[in-house]
């Protein structure tokens, strides 16, 4: 698996399980950092991959989900259909951008 995809995937999984983007990003950085040296991956791109993964799949264990729901007076279903889908799209497009940058810089 490409290291940047691995960094994104680890962060995204942590984000969904924990709910906190900050904790997911910091934890994933600790897991992925030792892989950067031997693989020759740009640390800057790894940071972007972790950042993109940290916004993946926001749902009920995230305070932003509840703030968005209440601010816009949405039902749970509407919040999943808007906020969660939007956050997931941002994350996936971010990963795509990181992979495109990697290709351009290689």
KEVOFI-435554 format. One record per residue (C-alpha): x, y, z. Coordinates in Angstrom, 3 decimals, m for minus. Example, Ala and Ser with C-alpha at 12.3 -4.5 7.8 and 13.67 -1.06 7.14 Angstrom:
2
<zalo><x>12.300</x><y>m4.500</y><z>7.800</z></zalo>
<zalo><x>13.670</x><y>m1.060</y><z>7.140</z></zalo>
***
This chain:
106
<zalo><x>0.000</x><y>0.000</y><z>0.000</z></zalo>
<zalo><x>1.383</x><y>3.455</y><z>m0.841</z></zalo>
<zalo><x>2.537</x><y>5.265</y><z>2.322</z></zalo>
<zalo><x>0.387</x><y>8.343</y><z>1.686</z></zalo>
<zalo><x>m2.739</x><y>6.230</y><z>1.264</z></zalo>
<zalo><x>m1.790</x><y>4.329</y><z>4.427</z></zalo>
<zalo><x>m1.393</x><y>7.613</y><z>6.331</z></zalo>
<zalo><x>m4.796</x><y>8.785</y><z>5.128</z></zalo>
<zalo><x>m6.467</x><y>5.447</y><z>5.870</z></zalo>
<zalo><x>m5.069</x><y>5.174</y><z>9.409</z></zalo>
<zalo><x>m6.181</x><y>8.721</y><z>10.168</z></zalo>
<zalo><x>m9.638</x><y>8.220</y><z>8.642</z></zalo>
<zalo><x>m10.229</x><y>5.029</y><z>10.623</z></zalo>
<zalo><x>m9.130</x><y>6.690</y><z>13.844</z></zalo>
<zalo><x>m11.378</x><y>9.677</y><z>13.099</z></zalo>
<zalo><x>m14.443</x><y>7.496</y><z>12.633</z></zalo>
<zalo><x>m13.699</x><y>5.442</y><z>15.761</z></zalo>
<zalo><x>m12.666</x><y>8.280</y><z>18.083</z></zalo>
<zalo><x>m14.526</x><y>11.287</y><z>16.717</z></zalo>
<zalo><x>m11.782</x><y>13.820</y><z>17.340</z></zalo>
<zalo><x>m9.901</x><y>15.058</y><z>14.280</z></zalo>
<zalo><x>m7.080</x><y>16.328</y><z>16.493</z></zalo>
<zalo><x>m6.554</x><y>13.036</y><z>18.308</z></zalo>
<zalo><x>m6.827</x><y>11.077</y><z>15.051</z></zalo>
<zalo><x>m4.233</x><y>13.283</y><z>13.365</z></zalo>
<zalo><x>m1.737</x><y>13.238</y><z>16.217</z></zalo>
<zalo><x>m2.074</x><y>9.480</y><z>16.729</z></zalo>
<zalo><x>m1.768</x><y>8.727</y><z>13.022</z></zalo>
<zalo><x>1.297</x><y>10.975</y><z>12.763</z></zalo>
<zalo><x>2.985</x><y>8.887</y><z>15.454</z></zalo>
<zalo><x>2.113</x><y>5.667</y><z>13.642</z></zalo>
<zalo><x>3.115</x><y>6.855</y><z>10.166</z></zalo>
<zalo><x>6.246</x><y>8.909</y><z>10.972</z></zalo>
<zalo><x>8.620</x><y>5.908</y><z>11.211</z></zalo>
<zalo><x>7.591</x><y>4.829</y><z>7.689</z></zalo>
<zalo><x>8.595</x><y>8.076</y><z>6.034</z></zalo>
<zalo><x>12.373</x><y>7.696</y><z>6.184</z></zalo>
<zalo><x>12.741</x><y>4.267</y><z>4.568</z></zalo>
<zalo><x>10.101</x><y>4.940</y><z>1.891</z></zalo>
<zalo><x>11.397</x><y>8.362</y><z>0.886</z></zalo>
<zalo><x>7.941</x><y>9.920</y><z>1.049</z></zalo>
<zalo><x>7.817</x><y>13.688</y><z>1.413</z></zalo>
<zalo><x>6.961</x><y>14.569</y><z>5.035</z></zalo>
<zalo><x>4.992</x><y>17.559</y><z>3.788</z></zalo>
<zalo><x>2.735</x><y>15.344</y><z>1.681</z></zalo>
<zalo><x>2.330</x><y>12.957</y><z>4.614</z></zalo>
<zalo><x>1.112</x><y>15.877</y><z>6.735</z></zalo>
<zalo><x>m1.423</x><y>16.758</y><z>4.055</z></zalo>
<zalo><x>m2.572</x><y>13.128</y><z>3.813</z></zalo>
<zalo><x>m3.052</x><y>12.938</y><z>7.585</z></zalo>
<zalo><x>m4.886</x><y>16.273</y><z>7.537</z></zalo>
<zalo><x>m7.212</x><y>15.061</y><z>4.797</z></zalo>
<zalo><x>m7.889</x><y>11.822</y><z>6.680</z></zalo>
<zalo><x>m8.695</x><y>13.702</y><z>9.868</z></zalo>
<zalo><x>m11.925</x><y>15.152</y><z>8.446</z></zalo>
<zalo><x>m13.272</x><y>11.861</y><z>7.088</z></zalo>
<zalo><x>m16.738</x><y>10.653</y><z>8.100</z></zalo>
<zalo><x>m17.807</x><y>13.040</y><z>10.830</z></zalo>
<zalo><x>m20.778</x><y>11.551</y><z>12.672</z></zalo>
<zalo><x>m22.459</x><y>11.411</y><z>16.095</z></zalo>
<zalo><x>m19.245</x><y>11.169</y><z>18.117</z></zalo>
<zalo><x>m18.033</x><y>14.524</y><z>16.772</z></zalo>
<zalo><x>m19.001</x><y>17.840</y><z>18.316</z></zalo>
<zalo><x>m18.993</x><y>19.528</y><z>14.893</z></zalo>
<zalo><x>m21.748</x><y>17.172</y><z>13.781</z></zalo>
<zalo><x>m23.983</x><y>18.280</y><z>16.651</z></zalo>
<zalo><x>m23.169</x><y>21.963</y><z>16.234</z></zalo>
<zalo><x>m24.048</x><y>21.806</y><z>12.539</z></zalo>
<zalo><x>m27.249</x><y>19.896</y><z>13.305</z></zalo>
<zalo><x>m28.442</x><y>22.382</y><z>15.910</z></zalo>
<zalo><x>m27.294</x><y>25.538</y><z>14.118</z></zalo>
<zalo><x>m29.229</x><y>24.638</y><z>10.979</z></zalo>
<zalo><x>m32.090</x><y>22.935</y><z>12.862</z></zalo>
<zalo><x>m31.692</x><y>19.667</y><z>10.942</z></zalo>
<zalo><x>m32.859</x><y>16.147</y><z>11.697</z></zalo>
<zalo><x>m30.308</x><y>13.410</y><z>12.251</z></zalo>
<zalo><x>m30.962</x><y>12.059</y><z>8.751</z></zalo>
<zalo><x>m30.486</x><y>15.489</y><z>7.177</z></zalo>
<zalo><x>m27.258</x><y>16.012</y><z>9.104</z></zalo>
<zalo><x>m25.880</x><y>12.686</y><z>7.913</z></zalo>
<zalo><x>m26.912</x><y>13.525</y><z>4.353</z></zalo>
<zalo><x>m25.269</x><y>16.933</y><z>4.415</z></zalo>
<zalo><x>m22.504</x><y>17.276</y><z>7.017</z></zalo>
<zalo><x>m21.189</x><y>13.710</y><z>7.006</z></zalo>
<zalo><x>m21.256</x><y>13.438</y><z>3.219</z></zalo>
<zalo><x>m19.588</x><y>16.845</y><z>2.835</z></zalo>
<zalo><x>m16.799</x><y>16.002</y><z>5.291</z></zalo>
<zalo><x>m16.192</x><y>12.663</y><z>3.602</z></zalo>
<zalo><x>m16.008</x><y>14.282</y><z>0.166</z></zalo>
<zalo><x>m13.547</x><y>16.884</y><z>1.465</z></zalo>
<zalo><x>m11.380</x><y>14.082</y><z>2.820</z></zalo>
<zalo><x>m11.419</x><y>11.979</y><z>m0.350</z></zalo>
<zalo><x>m10.790</x><y>14.984</y><z>m2.624</z></zalo>
<zalo><x>m7.950</x><y>15.994</y><z>m0.291</z></zalo>
<zalo><x>m6.365</x><y>12.571</y><z>m0.658</z></zalo>
<zalo><x>m6.722</x><y>12.840</y><z>m4.413</z></zalo>
<zalo><x>m4.983</x><y>16.207</y><z>m4.311</z></zalo>
<zalo><x>m2.124</x><y>14.808</y><z>m2.240</z></zalo>
<zalo><x>m1.657</x><y>11.907</y><z>m4.643</z></zalo>
<zalo><x>m1.731</x><y>14.299</y><z>m7.594</z></zalo>
<zalo><x>0.922</x><y>16.478</y><z>m5.931</z></zalo>
<zalo><x>3.057</x><y>13.422</y><z>m5.286</z></zalo>
<zalo><x>2.847</x><y>12.455</y><z>m8.946</z></zalo>
<zalo><x>3.667</x><y>15.987</y><z>m10.088</z></zalo>
<zalo><x>6.688</x><y>16.213</y><z>m7.775</z></zalo>
<zalo><x>8.098</x><y>12.820</y><z>m8.734</z></zalo>
***
